[in-house]
Amino acid sequence: MKKILLPVLVLLLSAACNNSSNKGALPYQSGVHKGEVKEVLQTTQYTYLFVNENDKDIWLALPKMEARPGDVYFFKDGYEMVNFKSQELGRTFQSVFFLESVGRSAEEVLKGPIVSGDSPVKADVRKYDLQITKAAGGVTIAELFQNKSSLNGTKVRIKGKVVHYNPGIMNLNWIHLQDGTSYSGKFDLTATSEKETAVGKIITIEGTVALDKDFGAGYFYDLIVMDAVIVDQE
């Protein structure tokens, strides 16, 4: 059973939703916990587990996995979201804990979490051979990276091809754009948006430049475009 890392998604959820949240341990004593699954709810990206430990019930959430009632998992270090509403399920959870790790044994959990391949903030992408015309009134990806200090906190317009896309992760869509330009080895731009797109689309976005965004767990962006609006899509 693989372990799954989720602190990045929890931080994104805090930014994307107006729900209150508290980062901390699960509502038991500290350490590794063992729970039996009573109910499983599946969504496109996530699995919700209703588990029981010593007659105490709790909802857990983690990236999509196979699970069945009766399964037993070990877990620790949850991030609580209070009154969290799942749009896809059409349900509000009074309390749900997003996990850093789950496993079939305590030893597996104690080894420490590893990064899930489904994380929205890291994508191994190659540089594509593209020649995309700069958006009117906009900047290229190379210009954005070259002038990132002066553009920090400002809105920019960028046109590029979607080369990697993770939709619907905590009410946000994660988009990787390239336009064929590069600066000091930087050619792939990450943007977050509530609007939908698809890999292969040529889109123009407008969003706010943010620098030095640290999402934890080793995920650090020297530049990211937040709250992007797709103003044109081909």
Buried (B, 14 or more C-beta within 10 A) or exposed (E): BEBBBBBBBBBBBBEBBEBEBEBEBBEBEEEBBBBBBEEBBBBEBBBBBBBEBEEEEBBBBBBBBEBEEEBEBBBBBBBBBEBBBBEEEEEEBEBBBBBBBBBBBBEBBBEEBEBBEBBBBBBEEEEBEBEBEBBEEBBBBBBBBBBBEEBEEEEBBBBBBBBBBBBBBBBBBBBBBBBBBBBEEBBBBBBBBEEEBEEEBBBBBBBBBBEEBEBEBEBEBEBBBBBBBBBEBE
